[in-house]
Amino acid sequence: MDFSDTIGVSAAGMNAQSSRLRVAAENLANKETTGTTHGSDPYRRKTITFKEELNRQTGVSSVKVKEIGQDQTPFEQRYDPSHPAADAKGYVKMPNVNSMVEIMDTHEAQHSYEANLNTMQITRSMLTRTINLMK
């Protein structure tokens, strides 16, 4: 693996983790987004999955976003008969977003992003030193 491969792998990791951060932020932003009409569904939590992708030319694997899906866990119900999305019994479906899960996901993604950034910076520094030695 050469310097450009290392930088490419780090960049792919940073891209994947930034997507993960966006998904978690969207989930947190919509934690209270309910339906707007009688009995309608609220915001459904998004999930993200990754896949390993092999570059056949270089033989180097990196990470890519496989898909952004939806969490199929059931919605919590809250009693609020005055809400426009309340059902006949007065219950409103609430999004299946757990703030703690999203915050932990955000922290993990941040640490992974920083690790990839550090790897990229170290690789760049090594490349710069190599070029300086050749002068």
DSSP file with accessible surface (Angstrom, degrees, kcal/mol):
  #  RESIDUE AA STRUCTURE BP1 BP2  ACC     N-H-->O    O-->H-N    N-H-->O    O-->H-N    TCO  KAPPA ALPHA  PHI   PSI    X-CA   Y-CA   Z-CA
    1    1 A M              0   0  156      0, 0.0     2,-0.1     0, 0.0    58,-0.0   0.000 360.0 360.0 360.0 131.6    0.0    0.0    0.0
    2    2 A D     >  -     0   0   87      1,-0.0     4,-2.2     0, 0.0     3,-0.2  -0.430 360.0 -88.4-103.1-177.4    1.4    3.4   -0.9
    3    3 A F  H  > S+     0   0   63      1,-0.2     4,-2.5     2,-0.2     5,-0.2   0.888 124.7  51.6 -59.5 -42.7    0.7    6.9    0.4
    4    4 A S  H  > S+     0   0   78      1,-0.2     4,-2.4     2,-0.2    -1,-0.2   0.878 109.1  51.3 -66.9 -34.4   -2.1    7.6   -2.0
    5    5 A D  H  > S+     0   0   31      2,-0.2     4,-2.6    -3,-0.2    -1,-0.2   0.922 110.3  49.3 -64.3 -43.5   -3.9    4.3   -1.0
    6    6 A T  H  X S+     0   0   32     -4,-2.2     4,-2.4     2,-0.2    -2,-0.2   0.928 112.5  46.8 -62.0 -44.7   -3.6    5.2    2.6
    7    7 A I  H  X S+     0   0   52     -4,-2.5     4,-2.7     1,-0.2    -1,-0.2   0.915 112.2  51.8 -64.5 -39.4   -5.0    8.7    2.0
    8    8 A G  H  X S+     0   0   38     -4,-2.4     4,-2.4    -5,-0.2    -2,-0.2   0.910 109.7  48.2 -63.5 -42.4   -7.8    7.2   -0.1
    9    9 A V  H  X S+     0   0   42     -4,-2.6     4,-2.3     2,-0.2    54,-0.3   0.928 113.3  47.9 -64.5 -43.2   -8.8    4.7    2.6
   10   10 A S  H  X S+     0   0    3     -4,-2.4     4,-2.5    -5,-0.2    -2,-0.2   0.915 111.2  50.6 -63.8 -42.1   -8.8    7.4    5.2
   11   11 A A  H  X S+     0   0   44     -4,-2.7     4,-2.5     2,-0.2    -1,-0.2   0.909 109.7  50.4 -63.8 -40.2  -10.9    9.7    3.0
   12   12 A A  H  X S+     0   0   12     -4,-2.4     4,-2.4     2,-0.2    -1,-0.2   0.910 110.9  49.5 -64.0 -40.1  -13.4    6.9    2.4
   13   13 A G  H  X S+     0   0    4     -4,-2.3     4,-2.5     2,-0.2    -2,-0.2   0.909 111.0  49.1 -64.6 -41.0  -13.6    6.3    6.2
   14   14 A M  H  X S+     0   0   24     -4,-2.5     4,-2.3     2,-0.2    -2,-0.2   0.910 110.9  50.7 -65.0 -40.0  -14.1   10.1    6.8
   15   15 A N  H  X S+     0   0   97     -4,-2.5     4,-1.9     2,-0.2    -2,-0.2   0.923 111.3  47.8 -63.4 -44.3  -16.8   10.2    4.2
   16   16 A A  H  X S+     0   0    1     -4,-2.4     4,-2.0     1,-0.2    -2,-0.2   0.922 113.1  47.7 -63.6 -42.9  -18.6    7.2    5.7
   17   17 A Q  H  X S+     0   0   21     -4,-2.5     4,-2.4     1,-0.2    -1,-0.2   0.854 108.0  54.5 -70.9 -31.7  -18.5    8.6    9.2
   18   18 A S  H  X S+     0   0   27     -4,-2.3     4,-2.2     2,-0.2    -1,-0.2   0.892 108.1  50.6 -68.3 -34.3  -19.7   12.0    8.0
   19   19 A S  H  X S+     0   0   15     -4,-1.9     4,-2.2     2,-0.2    -2,-0.2   0.910 109.2  51.4 -64.4 -40.7  -22.7   10.2    6.5
   20   20 A R  H  X S+     0   0   27     -4,-2.0     4,-2.3     1,-0.2    -2,-0.2   0.902 109.0  50.4 -62.6 -40.8  -23.2    8.5    9.9
   21   21 A L  H  X S+     0   0   52     -4,-2.4     4,-2.6     1,-0.2    -1,-0.2   0.904 109.1  51.6 -63.2 -41.3  -23.1   11.9   11.6
   22   22 A R  H  X S+     0   0  143     -4,-2.2     4,-2.4     2,-0.2    -2,-0.2   0.910 110.1  48.9 -62.8 -41.7  -25.7   13.3    9.2
   23   23 A V  H  X S+     0   0   10     -4,-2.2     4,-2.5     2,-0.2    23,-0.3   0.938 112.8  47.0 -64.2 -45.9  -28.1   10.4    9.9
   24   24 A A  H  X S+     0   0    1     -4,-2.3     4,-2.6     1,-0.2    -2,-0.2   0.912 112.5  50.4 -63.3 -40.3  -27.8   10.7   13.7
   25   25 A A  H  X S+     0   0   55     -4,-2.6     4,-2.5     1,-0.2    -1,-0.2   0.911 110.3  49.7 -65.1 -40.9  -28.3   14.5   13.5
   26   26 A E  H  X S+     0   0   70     -4,-2.4     4,-1.4     2,-0.2    -1,-0.2   0.916 110.6  50.5 -63.7 -41.4  -31.4   14.0   11.4
   27   27 A N  H  < S+     0   0    0     -4,-2.5     3,-0.3     1,-0.2    -2,-0.2   0.935 112.3  46.3 -61.6 -45.5  -32.7   11.5   13.8
   28   28 A L  H >< S+     0   0   59     -4,-2.6     3,-1.3     1,-0.2     4,-0.2   0.896 109.9  54.1 -64.2 -39.2  -32.1   13.8   16.8
   29   29 A A  H 3< S+     0   0   78     -4,-2.5     3,-0.3     1,-0.3    -1,-0.2   0.795 113.6  42.6 -65.3 -26.8  -33.7   16.8   14.9
   30   30 A N  T >< S+     0   0   41     -4,-1.4     3,-1.7    -3,-0.3    -1,-0.3   0.173  75.6 116.9-106.3  18.3  -36.8   14.8   14.3
   31   31 A K  T <  S+     0   0   68     -3,-1.3    66,-0.3     1,-0.3    -1,-0.2   0.800  87.9  33.1 -57.7 -28.6  -37.2   13.2   17.7
   32   32 A E  T 3  S+     0   0  103     -3,-0.3     2,-0.9    -4,-0.2    -1,-0.3   0.236  85.1 125.2-112.6  13.2  -40.5   15.0   18.3
   33   33 A T    <   +     0   0   60     -3,-1.7    10,-2.5    61,-0.0     2,-0.1  -0.644  37.7 177.2 -82.1 105.8  -41.8   15.0   14.7
   34   34 A T        -     0   0   28     -2,-0.9     7,-0.1     8,-0.2    60,-0.1  -0.446  36.6 -80.3 -97.3 175.9  -45.2   13.4   14.8
   35   35 A G        -     0   0    8      5,-0.5    50,-0.3    58,-0.5    -1,-0.2  -0.219  30.9-141.4 -67.7 167.1  -47.8   12.8   12.1
   36   36 A T  S    S+     0   0  114      5,-0.2     2,-0.3    48,-0.1    -1,-0.1   0.572  75.3  54.1-110.4 -12.1  -50.0   15.8   11.2
   37   37 A T  S >  S-     0   0   85     48,-0.1     3,-2.6     4,-0.1    -2,-0.1  -0.841 103.5 -64.4-123.5 163.8  -53.3   14.0   10.6
   38   38 A H  T 3  S-     0   0  131     -2,-0.3    47,-0.2     1,-0.3    49,-0.2  -0.128 118.0  -9.0 -47.4 116.7  -55.5   11.7   12.6
   39   39 A G  T 3  S+     0   0   30     46,-1.1    -1,-0.3     1,-0.2    46,-0.1   0.527  95.5 149.7  73.6   6.8  -53.7    8.4   13.2
   40   40 A S    <   -     0   0   29     -3,-2.6    -5,-0.5     1,-0.1    53,-0.4  -0.316  49.6-103.2 -74.9 158.4  -50.7    9.2   10.9
   41   41 A D        -     0   0   89     -7,-0.1    -5,-0.2     1,-0.1    -4,-0.1  -0.506  31.0-135.3 -80.4 148.0  -47.2    7.8   11.4
   42   42 A P        -     0   0   13      0, 0.0    -8,-0.2     0, 0.0    52,-0.1  -0.163  48.3 -53.1 -85.7-173.7  -44.4   10.0   12.9
   43   43 A Y        -     0   0   34    -10,-2.5    53,-0.6   -13,-0.2     2,-0.5  -0.349  56.0-140.2 -58.2 136.5  -40.9   10.3   11.7
   44   44 A R        -     0   0   46     51,-0.2    28,-0.1    -3,-0.1    -1,-0.1  -0.915  23.8-107.4-106.3 129.3  -39.2    6.9   11.5
   45   45 A R        -     0   0   31     -2,-0.5    26,-3.1    26,-0.2     2,-0.3  -0.219  32.1-134.4 -55.0 136.1  -35.6    6.6   12.7
   46   46 A K  E     -A   70   0A  59    -23,-0.3     2,-0.3    24,-0.2    24,-0.3  -0.692  17.6-161.3 -93.0 149.4  -33.1    6.2    9.9
   47   47 A T  E     -A   69   0A  40     22,-1.9    22,-1.8    -2,-0.3     2,-0.4  -0.862   4.1-148.9-123.5 159.5  -30.3    3.6   10.1
   48   48 A I  E     -A   68   0A  25     -2,-0.3     2,-0.4    20,-0.2    20,-0.2  -0.993   9.6-171.0-132.1 137.7  -27.0    3.4    8.2
   49   49 A T  E     -A   67   0A  55     18,-2.3    17,-2.7    -2,-0.4    18,-1.4  -0.955   9.6-149.1-126.3 150.9  -25.1    0.3    7.2
   50   50 A F  E     -A   65   0A  67     -2,-0.4     2,-0.3    15,-0.3    15,-0.2  -0.736   5.4-160.2-115.2 161.8  -21.6    0.1    5.7
   51   51 A K  E     -A   64   0A  95     13,-2.6    13,-2.3    -2,-0.3     2,-0.4  -0.972  23.3-116.2-137.7 154.9  -19.9   -2.3    3.3
   52   52 A E  E     -A   63   0A 148     -2,-0.3     2,-0.5    11,-0.2    11,-0.2  -0.759  29.7-161.6 -88.1 134.7  -16.3   -3.1    2.5
   53   53 A E  E     -A   62   0A  82      9,-3.5     9,-2.4    -2,-0.4     2,-0.5  -0.984   4.8-149.5-123.7 126.1  -15.3   -2.3   -1.1
   54   54 A L  E     -A   61   0A  84     -2,-0.5     2,-0.9     7,-0.2     7,-0.2  -0.798   7.7-144.7 -96.1 127.5  -12.3   -3.7   -2.7
   55   55 A N  E  >> -A   60   0A  75      5,-2.8     4,-2.8    -2,-0.5     5,-0.7  -0.827  13.2-160.6 -86.1 107.6  -10.4   -1.8   -5.4
   56   56 A R  T  45S+     0   0  219     -2,-0.9    -1,-0.2     1,-0.2     5,-0.0   0.787  84.6  57.3 -66.0 -26.7   -9.3   -4.6   -7.7
   57   57 A Q  T  45S+     0   0  183      1,-0.2    -1,-0.2     3,-0.1    -2,-0.0   0.916 123.0  22.0 -69.3 -44.0   -6.6   -2.5   -9.3
   58   58 A T  T  45S-     0   0   63     -3,-0.2    -2,-0.2     2,-0.2    -1,-0.2   0.623  96.2-128.7 -99.3 -17.7   -4.7   -1.8   -6.1
   59   59 A G  T  <5 +     0   0   54     -4,-2.8     2,-0.4     1,-0.3    -3,-0.2   0.663  62.9 137.4  76.2  16.9   -6.0   -4.6   -3.9
   60   60 A V  E   < -A   55   0A  18     -5,-0.7    -5,-2.8     0, 0.0     2,-0.3  -0.807  43.3-147.7-102.7 134.4   -7.0   -2.1   -1.2
   61   61 A S  E     +A   54   0A  43     -2,-0.4     2,-0.3    -7,-0.2    -7,-0.2  -0.766  21.0 170.1 -98.0 145.4  -10.2   -2.3    0.7
   62   62 A S  E     -A   53   0A  28     -9,-2.4    -9,-3.5    -2,-0.3     2,-0.3  -0.887  32.4 -98.7-142.1 176.7  -12.1    0.7    2.0
   63   63 A V  E     +A   52   0A  44    -54,-0.3     2,-0.3    -2,-0.3   -11,-0.2  -0.752  34.6 175.8-104.2 144.5  -15.5    1.4    3.5
   64   64 A K  E     -A   51   0A  78    -13,-2.3   -13,-2.6    -2,-0.3     2,-0.5  -0.951  40.7 -95.6-137.3 159.2  -18.6    2.8    1.7
   65   65 A V  E     -A   50   0A  47     -2,-0.3   -15,-0.3   -15,-0.2     3,-0.1  -0.661  33.2-171.2 -75.1 124.2  -22.2    3.4    2.8
   66   66 A K  E     -     0   0A 133    -17,-2.7     2,-0.3    -2,-0.5   -16,-0.2   0.921  61.0 -30.2 -81.2 -51.5  -24.2    0.4    1.8
   67   67 A E  E     -A   49   0A 113    -18,-1.4   -18,-2.3     2,-0.0     2,-0.6  -0.986  41.5-131.7-163.5 155.4  -27.6    1.9    2.5
   68   68 A I  E     +A   48   0A  89     -2,-0.3   -20,-0.2   -20,-0.2     2,-0.1  -0.977  45.1 168.2-109.7 113.4  -29.6    4.3    4.6
   69   69 A G  E     -A   47   0A  19    -22,-1.8   -22,-1.9    -2,-0.6     2,-0.4  -0.326  32.8 -98.2-112.1-164.8  -32.6    2.4    5.8
   70   70 A Q  E     -A   46   0A 109    -24,-0.3     2,-0.4    -2,-0.1   -24,-0.2  -0.979  27.8-120.4-125.8 136.9  -35.4    2.8    8.4
   71   71 A D        -     0   0   31    -26,-3.1   -26,-0.2    -2,-0.4    25,-0.1  -0.592  19.8-160.2 -73.0 124.7  -35.6    1.3   11.9
   72   72 A Q        +     0   0  133     -2,-0.4    -1,-0.1   -28,-0.1     3,-0.1   0.276  44.9 128.8 -95.6  12.5  -38.7   -0.9   12.0
   73   73 A T        -     0   0   65     23,-0.1    23,-0.1     1,-0.1   -28,-0.1  -0.327  69.8 -91.3 -64.1 151.5  -39.0   -0.9   15.8
   74   74 A P        -     0   0  113      0, 0.0     2,-0.2     0, 0.0    -1,-0.1  -0.222  40.7-107.3 -66.1 154.3  -42.5    0.0   17.0
   75   75 A F        -     0   0   30     -3,-0.1     2,-0.2     1,-0.1    21,-0.1  -0.537  28.4-120.1 -77.8 145.3  -43.5    3.6   17.7
   76   76 A E  E     -B   94   0B 127     18,-0.8    18,-3.5    19,-0.3     2,-0.4  -0.542  27.6-137.2 -76.6 151.0  -44.0    4.7   21.3
   77   77 A Q  E     -B   93   0B  99     16,-0.2     2,-0.4    -2,-0.2    16,-0.2  -0.939  16.8-168.6-117.0 138.1  -47.5    6.0   22.1
   78   78 A R  E     -B   92   0B 105     14,-2.5    14,-3.1    -2,-0.4     2,-0.6  -0.980  25.8-120.2-124.8 136.7  -48.2    9.1   24.1
   79   79 A Y  E     +B   91   0B 145     -2,-0.4    12,-0.2    12,-0.2    11,-0.1  -0.624  54.6 136.3 -79.6 116.5  -51.6   10.1   25.4
   80   80 A D    >   -     0   0   53     10,-3.0     3,-1.9    -2,-0.6     6,-0.2  -0.503  24.1-179.4-158.4  79.8  -52.5   13.6   24.0
   81   81 A P  T 3  S+     0   0   75      0, 0.0     9,-0.1     0, 0.0     5,-0.1   0.728  81.1  60.4 -62.3 -18.4  -56.1   13.7   22.8
   82   82 A S  T 3  S+     0   0  106      8,-0.1     8,-0.0     3,-0.1    -2,-0.0   0.610  80.7 105.1 -84.2  -9.3  -55.8   17.4   21.7
   83   83 A H  S X  S-     0   0   46     -3,-1.9     3,-1.8     7,-0.2    -3,-0.1  -0.469  76.0-130.2 -73.1 139.6  -53.0   16.5   19.2
   84   84 A P  T 3  S+     0   0   90      0, 0.0    -1,-0.1     0, 0.0   -48,-0.1   0.748 107.6  51.2 -63.4 -21.0  -54.1   16.6   15.5
   85   85 A A  T 3  S+     0   0    3    -50,-0.3   -46,-1.1   -47,-0.2     8,-0.4   0.338  82.0 126.8 -97.7   8.7  -52.5   13.1   15.0
   86   86 A A    <   -     0   0    7     -3,-1.8     6,-0.2    -6,-0.2   -46,-0.1  -0.351  55.5-131.4 -67.0 144.0  -54.2   11.5   17.9
   87   87 A D    >   -     0   0   51      4,-2.6     3,-1.9   -49,-0.2    -1,-0.1  -0.138  41.1 -79.4 -82.4-172.9  -56.1    8.3   17.2
   88   88 A A  T 3  S+     0   0   98      1,-0.3    -1,-0.1     2,-0.1    -2,-0.1   0.784 133.1  50.9 -62.4 -25.7  -59.7    7.6   18.4
   89   89 A K  T 3  S-     0   0  164      2,-0.1    -1,-0.3     0, 0.0    -3,-0.0   0.431 121.8-105.1 -91.3  -1.7  -58.4    6.7   21.9
   90   90 A G  S <  S+     0   0    5     -3,-1.9   -10,-3.0     1,-0.3     2,-0.4   0.555  75.0 136.1  92.6   9.7  -56.4    9.9   22.2
   91   91 A Y  E     -B   79   0B  96    -12,-0.2    -4,-2.6   -10,-0.1     2,-0.4  -0.736  39.0-155.3 -96.9 140.8  -52.9    8.4   21.6
   92   92 A V  E     -B   78   0B   3    -14,-3.1   -14,-2.5    -2,-0.4     2,-0.4  -0.932  19.2-124.8-112.6 132.7  -50.3    9.9   19.4
   93   93 A K  E     -B   77   0B  64     -2,-0.4   -58,-0.5    -8,-0.4   -16,-0.2  -0.631  28.6-155.6 -75.7 130.8  -47.6    7.8   17.8
   94   94 A M  E     -B   76   0B   9    -18,-3.5   -18,-0.8    -2,-0.4   -62,-0.1  -0.781  27.3 -89.1-107.3 150.7  -44.1    9.2   18.7
   95   95 A P        -     0   0    9      0, 0.0     2,-0.6     0, 0.0   -19,-0.3  -0.173  30.9-123.8 -56.8 149.9  -40.9    8.7   16.6
   96   96 A N        +     0   0   19    -53,-0.6     2,-0.5   -25,-0.1   -23,-0.1  -0.214  67.7 130.7 -89.2  44.0  -38.8    5.6   17.5
   97   97 A V        -     0   0    9     -2,-0.6     2,-0.6   -66,-0.3     3,-0.1  -0.872  42.8-161.3-103.6 126.8  -35.8    7.7   18.1
   98   98 A N     >  -     0   0   88     -2,-0.5     4,-2.1     1,-0.1     3,-0.4  -0.938   9.2-152.5-107.3 115.0  -33.8    7.2   21.3
   99   99 A S  H  > S+     0   0   34     -2,-0.6     4,-2.7     1,-0.2     5,-0.2   0.862  93.7  54.6 -56.1 -40.3  -31.6   10.3   22.1
  100  100 A M  H  > S+     0   0  119      2,-0.2     4,-2.5     1,-0.2    -1,-0.2   0.907 107.7  49.2 -63.8 -40.8  -29.0    8.3   24.0
  101  101 A V  H  > S+     0   0   63     -3,-0.4     4,-2.5     1,-0.2    -1,-0.2   0.933 113.3  47.3 -63.1 -43.3  -28.5    5.9   21.0
  102  102 A E  H  X S+     0   0    1     -4,-2.1     4,-2.3     2,-0.2    -2,-0.2   0.897 111.7  49.7 -66.9 -40.2  -28.1    8.8   18.6
  103  103 A I  H  X S+     0   0   68     -4,-2.7     4,-2.4     2,-0.2    -1,-0.2   0.926 111.9  48.1 -65.2 -42.4  -25.7   10.6   20.9
  104  104 A M  H  X S+     0   0  101     -4,-2.5     4,-2.6     2,-0.2    -2,-0.2   0.913 111.2  50.9 -64.3 -41.0  -23.6    7.5   21.3
  105  105 A D  H  X S+     0   0   39     -4,-2.5     4,-2.6     1,-0.2    -1,-0.2   0.906 109.5  51.6 -60.7 -40.8  -23.6    6.9   17.5
  106  106 A T  H  X S+     0   0   39     -4,-2.3     4,-2.5     2,-0.2    -2,-0.2   0.920 110.2  48.0 -62.7 -43.7  -22.5   10.6   17.1
  107  107 A H  H  X S+     0   0   83     -4,-2.4     4,-2.4     2,-0.2    -2,-0.2   0.919 112.6  48.3 -65.0 -43.4  -19.6   10.1   19.5
  108  108 A E  H  X S+     0   0  105     -4,-2.6     4,-2.4     1,-0.2    -2,-0.2   0.925 112.9  48.0 -62.3 -44.2  -18.5    6.9   17.8
  109  109 A A  H  X S+     0   0    0     -4,-2.6     4,-2.7    -5,-0.2    -2,-0.2   0.906 110.8  51.8 -63.8 -40.2  -18.6    8.5   14.4
  110  110 A Q  H  X S+     0   0   81     -4,-2.5     4,-2.6     2,-0.2    -2,-0.2   0.929 110.7  47.3 -62.3 -45.1  -16.7   11.5   15.6
  111  111 A H  H  X S+     0   0  112     -4,-2.4     4,-2.3     2,-0.2    -1,-0.2   0.908 113.6  47.8 -64.9 -41.0  -13.9    9.3   17.1
  112  112 A S  H  X S+     0   0   44     -4,-2.4     4,-2.2     2,-0.2    -1,-0.2   0.906 111.6  50.5 -65.8 -40.7  -13.7    7.3   13.9
  113  113 A Y  H  X S+     0   0   81     -4,-2.7     4,-2.5     1,-0.2    -2,-0.2   0.938 111.3  48.3 -60.5 -46.9  -13.6   10.4   11.8
  114  114 A E  H  X S+     0   0   80     -4,-2.6     4,-2.8     1,-0.2    -2,-0.2   0.886 109.4  52.9 -63.1 -38.1  -10.8   11.9   13.9
  115  115 A A  H  X S+     0   0   53     -4,-2.3     4,-2.2     2,-0.2    -1,-0.2   0.923 111.3  46.2 -64.2 -42.5   -8.8    8.6   13.7
  116  116 A N  H  X S+     0   0   35     -4,-2.2     4,-2.4     2,-0.2    -2,-0.2   0.897 112.0  51.2 -66.0 -39.2   -9.1    8.7    9.9
  117  117 A L  H  X S+     0   0   56     -4,-2.5     4,-2.6     2,-0.2    -2,-0.2   0.929 109.7  49.9 -63.8 -43.0   -8.1   12.4    9.8
  118  118 A N  H  X S+     0   0   86     -4,-2.8     4,-2.6     2,-0.2     5,-0.2   0.908 110.1  50.8 -61.7 -41.8   -5.1   11.7   12.0
  119  119 A T  H  X S+     0   0   59     -4,-2.2     4,-2.5     1,-0.2    -1,-0.2   0.923 111.0  48.7 -61.8 -42.6   -4.0    8.9    9.7
  120  120 A M  H  X S+     0   0   42     -4,-2.4     4,-2.5     1,-0.2    -2,-0.2   0.919 112.0  48.5 -64.1 -42.3   -4.4   11.2    6.7
  121  121 A Q  H  X S+     0   0   97     -4,-2.6     4,-2.4     2,-0.2    -2,-0.2   0.906 112.1  48.4 -66.3 -40.3   -2.3   13.9    8.4
  122  122 A I  H  X S+     0   0  105     -4,-2.6     4,-2.6     2,-0.2    -1,-0.2   0.924 112.0  49.7 -65.8 -41.8    0.4   11.5    9.4
  123  123 A T  H  X S+     0   0    9     -4,-2.5     4,-2.6     2,-0.2    -2,-0.2   0.923 110.9  49.5 -62.9 -43.0    0.6   10.1    5.9
  124  124 A R  H  X S+     0   0  167     -4,-2.5     4,-2.6     1,-0.2    -1,-0.2   0.913 110.7  50.3 -61.3 -42.4    0.8   13.6    4.5
  125  125 A S  H  X S+     0   0   44     -4,-2.4     4,-2.4     2,-0.2    -2,-0.2   0.915 110.6  49.2 -63.5 -42.3    3.6   14.4    6.9
  126  126 A M  H  X S+     0   0   85     -4,-2.6     4,-2.3     2,-0.2    -2,-0.2   0.909 111.2  50.1 -63.6 -40.2    5.5   11.3    5.9
  127  127 A L  H  X S+     0   0   60     -4,-2.6     4,-2.5     2,-0.2    -2,-0.2   0.926 110.0  50.3 -64.6 -42.5    5.0   12.1    2.2
  128  128 A T  H  X S+     0   0   66     -4,-2.6     4,-2.5     1,-0.2    -2,-0.2   0.918 110.9  49.1 -62.0 -43.1    6.3   15.6    2.8
  129  129 A R  H  X S+     0   0  156     -4,-2.4     4,-1.9     2,-0.2    -1,-0.2   0.896 110.1  51.6 -64.0 -39.7    9.4   14.3    4.6
  130  130 A T  H  X S+     0   0   56     -4,-2.3     4,-1.3     2,-0.2    -2,-0.2   0.931 110.6  47.9 -63.1 -44.4   10.1   11.8    1.8
  131  131 A I  H  X S+     0   0   85     -4,-2.5     4,-0.6     1,-0.2     3,-0.4   0.917 110.5  52.0 -62.8 -41.9    9.9   14.6   -0.8
  132  132 A N  H >< S+     0   0   87     -4,-2.5     3,-0.7     1,-0.2    -1,-0.2   0.846 106.5  54.0 -63.7 -34.1   12.2   16.8    1.3
  133  133 A L  H 3< S+     0   0  151     -4,-1.9    -1,-0.2     1,-0.2    -2,-0.2   0.805 104.4  56.0 -69.0 -27.7   14.7   14.0    1.6
  134  134 A M  H 3<        0   0  153     -4,-1.3    -1,-0.2    -3,-0.4    -2,-0.2   0.626 360.0 360.0 -80.4 -12.3   14.8   13.7   -2.2
  135  135 A K    <<        0   0  189     -3,-0.7    -3,-0.0    -4,-0.6    -4,-0.0  -0.253 360.0 360.0 -74.1 360.0   15.7   17.3   -2.7
